[in-house]
């Protein structure tokens, strides 16, 4: 490689454009962590990209999806479900709900061939909610007015500075109902349950793992280690696992480290000033 090639490769690595695959010992069950809310296009895209790399990796015989998430964005959760479904079609995928597997996180678990849940894990929340503030009275009190120019009867849906119209409310509800119907259909197919039965369960409520097992929403009560054993059995490999994630670029790690230090310094300064006052 010439000097220009080396320089370009170094820059790519710093910025995170190396294109390298995941690093995991050959023959190990990969443990993919789905922790925290499914929000933000970047974070969801990282999970989907990781699922793709695991699907294409010849080193990885099976995957366990380690779940502790309350769910999040409807579209992001569904996109993640589709990526995990492709992974499960290629090699064994087992979901392990350790803390919370609710709403969009439960949808992600449905992509797995088997779902294992801790006995006290929180499972379910099959439903959809859309919420937003309406601030016209507050704006009126502080003397703020908003000028609005639109082309299209429903172009202003969801704007917080005015009350929504009846057509806007009807359209919003239609979207929510369509997402809900899709969620119910995915649960019915994945869990082999009649849609009528799923709708009885799809009230937005949650259950403990033992209850979810009795209702047919999970396959087995167990921990992460049990999920690894099941995935290994499916792939006919020893029950050895390795947690994996996409390596973060150097710039991203440096920015996060700098932001953390700034936040800590600000917190210390605020605490010092507060102690001086009191």
Secondary structure, DSSP 4 states (H G I P E B T S, - for coil): --HHHHHHHHHHHHHT---------TTPEEEEEEES-B-SHHHHHHHHHHHHHHHH-SS-SEEEEEEEE--B-HHHHHHHHHHHHHHHHHSEEEEEEEEEEETHHHHHHTTSSEEEE-TT-EEE-----------HHHHHHTT-------SSTTTTTT-TTSPPPHHHHHHHHHHHHHHHHHHHHHHHHHHT--HHHHHHH-SS-EEEHHHHHHTTSSSEE--HHHHHHHHHHHHTS-S-EEEE-PPPPHHHHHHHHHHHHHHHHHHHHHHHHHHHH-
